[in-house]
C-alpha cells in the first residue's frame, strides 16, 4: 500500500510554514481527503494545530531521537489516509552536528527517508529574482532529497510576483503558488513558540481563513500531483511503553506538552490514562499507579498552582508509595518553589528541593541523551533515554541527587541532570524514546 505525501519546509524559521501547512490540511480535508499530518522534529505545540485542521492526530518524526523501526511504526499511522503532509522544523537542512539514532534531526532526512517531495516556502520580502538563487541552492544541496517546487510567500504586488516567478522559471523551479503579504494571518506567540491550540480564541475560523487563502493563491491540483506515493512502511518496532498500567496524567493549559506517539503507545499497550487538571485543583486519581506531570506553562499559572491545595495534597499522598514524574514544567511544579518573571516566589509541591526562576531567564535548548542513575517511572536505573529540552527557567536551588547523567547531541555533559527524592523524579528534558 502507498500513500502520496509532501514535506512542507522552508529555508528558515518564521517564513510561513505553519500557515501553509494548516491551510493545506484544511483545504484538502474539505475536498474529501483523509490527510495524515506529521511534524518533523521535537515540537509539542504544532501537532495540536494539525489535529484541529485535519481532524487526525499528528505525530512527531525525529531522526535523531528515533530508531528506524520506531519511525516506520509512526509513519504507518498514515495507512488509512489518502494523503500525507509533514511540516518541517527550522530550515530544511538544519540539524545537529552529530547523528543520533538515524540522523541529525533535519527535516531533509525525513523527506529523503520517506520519499516525500519538498514544497519549499520562500519568503520573497525584499527580493525578487534573487529568491531563485536561494531555492536553487536548497534543491541542489542534497540531490537525494526529492523536490516538488516552491510557494512564494509575502508577495508585495503583482509586479513583485511576476519578477519572482521569472527568476524561478529561469532555473527550472516550479512555482506552486504565490501568497500576498497578509499581516492578519499570523498566529499569536509566546516564549516557547505558538500559543497553544486550545487557547486560541477562534482557531477553527482562523484555519478556515487559511484554507480559503491557500485556495485563492496556490494551485491545489498541482500540489496534489507533486506528491510522491511511496511504499507505506510496516510497523516494525513497538511504540514507547507506558510507565504504569493506570497513569494519572496532568492535562490543562499549564500541563500539555506530551508527545502524541507516547500517548498512542501507552494506549496500545493497554494502559489507562486518567487525566486531571491541577489548575482546577483536581487531585490525581487515588488508584493510579503513576502520576505524570508533563511540561507546559506553569510559570503563567504559578499563583493558581500554589493555591491548589487538593492537587498538592493528592500529589503528596500518591508520592508516599508510588512513582511521580515531572518533565520540564512538571518538574518545576514538583519542586519547592517557582519564581515568576516579576520576581514573585510561588510555593510549589515541595516533593523535590528544586527552586527555579523566570526572573533570571536563560534559554536551554537541544537534544538530550540520558543514562538513568536511579529508577524513573517505567524505567530501571541504567536505562538510556533520548529527549529534547527547551525552556527559559534558571535553577536557583537543586539539593537532591541527580537522576541521570545527561549529555547533549555532541556528547558534552549537561548540568541540568534532573533529580529524585524517594519515588519522585523529574527532568528538564521531554522524553521522546528509549535509546536503542
C-alpha positions in Angstrom: 0.0 0.0 0.0 1.2 3.5 -0.8 0.1 7.0 0.3 1.2 10.1 -1.5 2.9 12.7 0.6 4.8 16.1 0.8 7.1 17.8 3.2 6.3 21.5 3.8 9.6 23.1 4.6 11.4 26.4 4.4 14.9 27.9 4.3 14.5 29.2 7.9 12.0 29.6 10.8 9.4 32.4 10.5 8.8 32.1 6.8 5.2 30.9 7.0 5.4 27.1 7.1 2.7 26.7 9.7 0.2 29.0 7.9 0.7 27.0 4.7 0.6 23.7 6.5 -2.7 24.4 8.3 -4.3 25.9 5.2 -3.4 22.9 3.0 -4.5 20.4 5.7 -7.9 22.1 5.9 -8.3 22.7 2.2 -7.5 19.1 1.3 -9.7 17.8 4.1 -12.6 20.0 2.8 -12.0 18.3 -0.6 -12.8 14.9 0.9 -9.3 13.6 1.5 -8.2 11.9 4.7 -5.0 13.8 5.3 -2.4 12.4 7.8 -0.2 15.2 9.3 3.2 14.7 10.8 5.7 17.1 12.4 9.4 16.8 11.8 11.4 17.3 15.0 10.7 17.7 18.7 7.8 20.1 18.7 4.9 19.5 21.1 2.7 22.5 20.1 2.3 22.2 16.3 0.7 18.7 16.3 -2.3 20.1 18.2 -2.9 22.7 15.4 -2.5 19.9 12.8 -5.2 17.9 14.5 -7.5 20.9 14.6 -7.0 21.5 10.9 -7.3 17.9 9.7 -9.3 16.0 12.3 -6.5 13.4 12.6 -3.8 13.1 15.3 -0.4 14.4 14.2 2.8 12.6 15.2 6.4 13.7 15.5 9.1 12.2 13.4 12.6 12.7 14.7 15.6 11.1 13.1 18.0 11.9 16.0 15.9 10.5 18.8 14.0 7.7 17.0 15.3 4.5 15.5 14.4 3.2 12.1 11.8 0.8 13.4 10.0 3.5 15.5 10.0 5.9 12.6 8.4 3.3 10.4 5.8 2.4 13.1 4.8 6.0 13.4 4.6 6.6 9.7 2.4 3.5 9.4 -0.3 5.7 11.1 -0.9 7.0 7.6 -2.1 3.6 6.3 -5.7 4.6 6.5 -5.2 8.1 4.9 -5.4 9.3 1.4 -2.6 11.9 1.6 0.3 12.8 3.9 1.5 16.3 4.8 4.6 16.7 7.0 5.7 20.0 8.4 9.4 20.7 8.7 11.2 22.5 11.6 13.5 25.4 11.3 15.3 25.3 7.9 15.1 22.2 5.7 18.7 21.1 6.4 19.0 22.3 9.9 20.0 19.6 12.4 22.7 18.9 15.0 26.4 18.3 14.4 26.4 14.6 15.4 24.0 11.9 14.2 21.7 10.1 16.6 19.6 7.0 16.1 19.0 7.6 12.3 20.5 11.0 11.6 20.9 14.6 12.7 17.2 15.5 13.1 16.9 17.6 10.0 13.6 17.7 8.1 15.5 16.9 4.9 16.4 13.5 6.4 12.7 12.6 6.9 11.8 13.8 3.4 14.6 11.7 1.9 13.8 8.6 4.0 10.1 8.7 3.4 10.3 9.9 -0.3 8.1 13.0 0.4 9.0 15.8 -2.1 9.7 19.1 -0.5 7.5 22.1 -1.0 9.7 25.0 0.0 8.1 28.1 1.4 10.2 31.0 0.3 9.8 34.5 1.9 10.4 36.9 -1.0 10.3 40.0 1.1 12.9 42.5 -0.1 14.0 40.5 -3.1 12.6 39.2 -6.4 14.6 37.2 -8.9 17.3 36.7 -6.2 14.9 34.4 -4.4 15.5 31.8 -7.1 19.1 31.5 -6.0 18.0 30.5 -2.6 15.5 28.0 -3.9 18.1 26.6 -6.4 20.6 26.1 -3.6 18.1 24.2 -1.5 17.2 22.0 -4.4 20.8 21.2 -5.3 22.2 20.9 -1.7 21.3 17.2 -1.5 20.2 15.6 -4.8 18.7 12.7 -2.8 16.1 14.9 -1.2 13.1 15.0 -3.6 12.0 18.5 -4.5 8.5 19.5 -5.7 8.7 23.2 -6.0 8.2 26.4 -4.1 5.4 28.6 -2.7 6.3 32.2 -2.8 5.3 34.0 0.4 4.8 37.7 1.4 4.5 38.9 -2.2 4.1 42.6 -2.2 2.4 43.2 -5.6 1.5 41.6 -8.9 4.8 43.0 -10.4 6.8 41.6 -7.5 5.2 38.2 -8.1 6.0 38.3 -11.9 9.6 39.1 -11.2 10.0 36.3 -8.6 8.3 33.8 -10.8 10.6 34.8 -13.7 13.6 34.0 -11.5 12.2 30.6 -10.6 11.4 29.8 -14.2 14.9 30.7 -15.3 16.4 27.9 -13.1 13.6 25.4 -13.7 11.9 25.6 -10.3 8.1 25.0 -10.3 6.1 27.7 -8.6 3.1 26.1 -6.9 1.6 29.3 -5.5 2.2 32.9 -4.6 0.8 34.3 -1.3 0.3 38.0 -1.0 1.5 39.7 2.2 -1.1 39.5 4.9 -0.4 40.7 8.4 -3.7 39.4 9.8 -2.9 35.7 9.2 -0.3 35.2 11.9 -0.9 33.1 15.0 -0.2 34.5 18.4 3.1 33.5 20.0 4.8 33.4 23.4 8.3 32.4 24.6 8.2 28.7 23.7 6.5 29.3 20.3 2.9 29.5 19.3 0.2 30.0 21.8 -1.4 26.5 22.3 -4.2 25.5 20.0 -6.6 25.1 22.9 -6.0 28.7 24.0 -6.6 30.2 20.6 -9.9 32.3 20.8 -11.3 31.2 17.4 -8.9 28.6 15.9 -11.4 26.9 13.6 -12.3 30.2 11.9 -8.6 31.1 11.6 -7.8 27.8 9.9 -10.8 28.1 7.6 -9.4 31.5 6.6 -6.0 30.0 5.9 -7.6 27.3 3.7 -9.5 30.0 1.7 -6.3 31.9 1.3 -4.4 28.9 0.0 -7.2 28.0 -2.4 -7.1 31.6 -3.8 -3.3 31.8 -4.3 -1.9 28.3 -4.8 -2.5 25.5 -7.4 -4.0 22.8 -5.2 -4.2 20.4 -8.1 -0.5 20.8 -8.9 0.4 20.4 -5.2 -1.5 17.1 -5.1 0.1 15.9 -8.3 3.6 16.8 -6.9 3.2 14.4 -4.0 5.1 11.1 -4.3 3.4 7.8 -3.5 6.0 5.7 -1.7 5.6 2.2 -0.2 4.0 2.6 3.2 6.3 1.2 5.9 5.2 -1.5 8.2 5.1 -1.2 11.9 8.4 -2.9 12.8 9.0 -1.7 16.4 6.7 -1.0 19.3 5.9 2.5 20.4 7.5 3.5 23.7 5.9 1.6 26.6 3.7 3.1 29.3 5.3 3.9 32.7 2.4 2.1 34.5 -0.9 0.4 33.9 -3.0 3.3 35.3 -1.5 6.7 34.6 -2.8 9.9 36.2 -1.8 12.5 33.6 -2.0 16.2 34.3 -3.7 17.9 31.3 -4.7 21.6 31.2 -3.3 24.9 30.0 -0.3 24.5 32.3 0.5 20.9 31.5 0.0 20.0 27.9 3.4 19.1 26.3 3.1 15.4 25.7 4.3 13.8 22.5 1.3 12.1 20.7 3.3 9.0 19.9 3.9 8.4 23.6 0.2 8.6 24.4 -0.6 6.3 21.5 2.0 3.8 22.7 0.5 3.9 26.2 -3.0 3.2 24.9 -1.9 0.4 22.5 -0.1 -1.3 25.4 -3.4 -1.3 27.3 -2.6 1.4 29.8 -5.4 3.5 31.2 -4.8 7.3 31.0 -6.6 9.2 33.8 -6.5 12.9 33.0 -6.8 15.5 35.7 -6.4 19.3 36.0 -4.1 20.9 38.6 -5.4 24.3 37.5 -8.9 23.2 38.5 -7.4 21.9 41.8 -8.1 18.3 40.9 -6.1 15.6 42.7 -4.7 12.6 40.7 -6.8 9.5 40.8 -6.3 7.7 44.1 -6.0 4.3 42.4 -3.4 5.5 39.8 -0.2 3.5 39.6 1.8 6.5 38.5 1.4 10.3 38.2 2.9 12.0 35.2 3.2 15.8 35.0 4.2 16.9 31.5 5.6 20.2 30.6 3.7 23.3 29.6 3.4 26.8 31.0 3.3 26.6 34.8 5.1 29.9 35.0 2.0 31.6 33.6 -0.2 30.0 36.2 2.1 29.8 39.2 -0.3 31.6 41.6 -3.1 29.2 40.8 -0.9 26.1 41.2 0.4 27.4 44.5 -3.2 27.8 45.8 -4.3 24.3 44.5 -4.4 22.6 47.9 -6.3 19.5 46.8 -3.9 18.9 43.9 -0.8 19.3 46.1 -2.2 17.1 48.9 -3.2 14.4 46.4 0.2 14.5 44.8 2.0 14.2 48.2 -0.3 11.3 49.2 0.5 9.4 46.0 4.2 10.0 46.3 4.3 8.2 49.6 4.1 4.8 47.9 4.0 5.2 44.1 6.1 7.0 41.4 5.5 10.6 40.4 7.4 12.0 37.4 7.6 15.5 36.0 9.0 16.8 32.7 10.3 20.4 32.4 7.3 22.5 33.7 6.0 19.4 35.5 9.5 19.0 37.1 9.4 22.7 38.3 6.0 22.1 39.9 7.3 19.2 41.8 10.0 21.5 43.3 9.9 23.7 46.4 9.3 27.0 44.5 8.9 28.8 41.3 9.9 32.5 40.8 7.9 34.2 38.1 9.2 36.8 35.7 8.1 39.6 38.1 10.3 38.1 40.8 7.4 36.7 42.9 8.1 33.4 44.7 5.3 30.8 44.5 5.3 27.7 46.6 5.1 24.5 44.6 4.5 20.9 45.6 7.7 20.6 47.6 8.3 16.9 46.7 11.7 17.9 45.4 14.0 20.7 46.6 14.2 22.4 43.2 13.7 26.1 43.0 13.5 27.7 39.5 13.3 31.3 38.3 11.9 33.0 35.3 13.1 36.3 36.6 16.6 35.2 35.5 15.8 34.0 32.0 18.2 31.8 30.1 17.4 29.7 27.1 18.2 25.9 27.4 17.7 24.2 24.0 18.8 21.0 22.5 18.6 17.2 22.2 19.5 15.2 25.3 20.8 11.6 25.9 20.2 10.4 29.4 21.5 7.4 31.3 19.4 7.0 34.5 21.3 6.8 37.8 18.1 5.9 39.6 14.7 4.3 38.7 12.2 6.6 37.0 8.5 5.7 36.3 8.6 2.8 33.9 12.4 2.6 33.6 15.1 1.0 35.7 18.4 2.6 36.7 20.8 2.2 33.8 18.2 2.7 31.1 19.1 5.1 28.3 16.6 7.7 27.0 16.6 10.2 24.2 14.7 13.5 24.5 14.7 17.3 24.0 15.0 20.3 26.3 13.6 23.7 25.7 12.9 26.2 28.4 13.9 29.6 29.8 14.0 28.8 33.5 17.1 29.0 35.7 17.9 26.7 38.6 18.3 28.6 41.9 18.4 25.6 44.2 18.7 21.9 43.5 19.7 19.9 46.7 18.6 16.5 45.6 20.6 13.7 44.0 20.9 13.8 40.2 18.5 11.5 38.3 20.7 10.9 35.3 23.9 11.5 33.5 22.9 13.7 30.6 24.7 14.8 27.5 23.8 16.9 24.5 23.8 15.8 20.9 27.5 16.2 20.7 28.3 14.2 23.8 29.0 17.2 26.1 27.8 16.9 29.7 24.6 18.9 30.5 24.4 20.4 34.0 20.6 20.0 34.3 20.7 16.4 35.3 17.2 16.1 36.8 16.8 14.9 40.3 15.0 12.4 42.5 13.8 12.0 46.1 12.2 8.7 47.0 9.5 7.9 44.5 9.6 11.4 42.9 11.7 12.1 39.8 12.0 15.0 37.4 13.9 16.0 34.3 14.1 19.2 32.2 14.1 17.2 29.0 11.0 15.7 27.4 11.5 12.0 26.7 11.0 11.1 23.0 12.0 7.4 23.1 14.2 4.9 24.9 17.7 4.8 23.3 18.4 1.6 21.4 
